[in-house]
């Protein structure tokens, strides 16, 4: 299995839209359009392809294509299963302690 990150998604994009689009490139195992509490897409998502070959094909065929009126950006996924499994991910770093 191989995950890809999908960015620059329109607010109207759903996980179903991602599955339909990525099925053109290969076997889709699952997709997640990350949304807010109101159900509006937050502009990014993840798609899990059956294997690395399908992921490479998806990137090559679909990167910079239009979905719901916006050109999407696709790259290899880097968060593992954390987001797809519903876990929260924080990019904040702890500030270094002041030395005296």
C-alpha positions as CSV (number, residue, x, y, z in Angstrom):
1,X,0.0,0.0,0.0
2,X,1.2,3.5,-0.7
3,X,-0.3,6.8,0.4
4,X,-0.3,10.1,-1.5
5,X,-1.0,13.6,-0.2
6,X,-3.4,15.7,-2.2
7,X,-3.3,19.5,-1.7
8,X,-5.1,22.6,-3.0
9,X,-8.5,20.9,-2.8
10,X,-11.7,22.9,-3.2
11,X,-14.0,23.2,-0.1
12,X,-16.6,21.0,-1.9
13,X,-14.3,18.0,-2.4
14,X,-15.3,14.8,-0.6
15,X,-13.5,11.5,-0.1
16,X,-15.9,10.0,-2.7
17,X,-14.5,12.6,-5.2
18,X,-11.0,11.5,-4.4
19,X,-11.7,7.8,-4.9
20,X,-13.4,8.5,-8.2
21,X,-10.5,10.6,-9.5
22,X,-7.7,8.3,-8.3
23,X,-9.4,5.2,-9.6
24,X,-8.3,6.3,-13.1
25,X,-4.7,5.7,-12.0
26,X,-5.1,2.3,-10.3
27,X,-6.6,0.5,-7.4
28,X,-7.7,2.8,-4.5
29,X,-7.7,1.3,-1.0
30,X,-9.2,4.4,0.7
31,X,-9.3,8.2,0.7
32,X,-9.8,11.0,3.1
33,X,-10.7,14.6,2.3
34,X,-9.9,16.3,5.6
35,X,-12.8,18.5,6.6
36,X,-13.8,20.9,9.3
37,X,-16.7,20.4,11.7
38,X,-19.1,21.8,9.2
39,X,-18.0,19.2,6.6
40,X,-16.1,21.7,4.4
41,X,-12.9,20.3,3.0
42,X,-9.9,22.0,4.6
43,X,-7.9,22.0,1.3
44,X,-6.0,18.7,1.6
45,X,-6.5,15.0,1.8
46,X,-4.9,11.6,1.5
47,X,-5.4,8.7,-0.9
48,X,-4.2,5.1,-0.2
49,X,-3.3,3.3,-3.4
50,X,-2.9,-0.5,-3.6
51,X,0.8,-0.3,-4.3
52,X,3.7,2.0,-5.0
53,X,3.3,1.6,-8.7
54,X,-0.3,2.8,-8.6
55,X,0.8,5.8,-6.4
56,X,3.5,6.8,-8.9
57,X,1.0,6.5,-11.8
58,X,-1.5,8.7,-9.8
59,X,1.1,11.3,-9.3
60,X,2.2,11.3,-12.9
61,X,-1.4,11.3,-14.3
62,X,-3.2,13.5,-11.9
63,X,-0.8,16.1,-10.5
64,X,-1.9,19.6,-11.6
65,X,-5.2,18.4,-12.9
66,X,-8.5,20.1,-12.1
67,X,-10.9,18.8,-9.5
68,X,-14.0,20.8,-8.6
69,X,-12.6,24.0,-10.2
70,X,-9.1,23.9,-8.7
71,X,-5.7,22.5,-9.8
72,X,-4.7,19.9,-7.3
73,X,-1.2,19.1,-6.1
74,X,-0.2,15.5,-5.5
75,X,2.9,14.2,-3.7
76,X,4.0,11.1,-1.8
77,X,2.3,10.9,1.6
78,X,4.5,11.5,4.6
79,X,2.3,11.1,7.6
80,X,1.9,7.4,7.5
81,X,-1.5,6.2,8.7
82,X,-1.9,8.9,11.4
83,X,-4.4,11.1,9.5
84,X,-6.1,8.3,7.6
85,X,-6.8,6.6,10.9
86,X,-8.3,9.7,12.5
87,X,-5.4,10.6,14.8
88,X,-4.5,14.2,15.3
89,X,-1.1,15.4,14.1
90,X,0.5,18.5,15.4
91,X,3.3,20.3,13.6
92,X,4.1,22.4,16.7
93,X,7.5,22.0,18.2
94,X,8.3,22.6,21.8
95,X,10.3,25.8,22.4
96,X,13.8,25.2,23.6
97,X,14.4,25.8,27.3
98,X,16.2,29.0,28.1
99,X,19.7,28.5,29.5
100,X,21.1,30.7,32.2
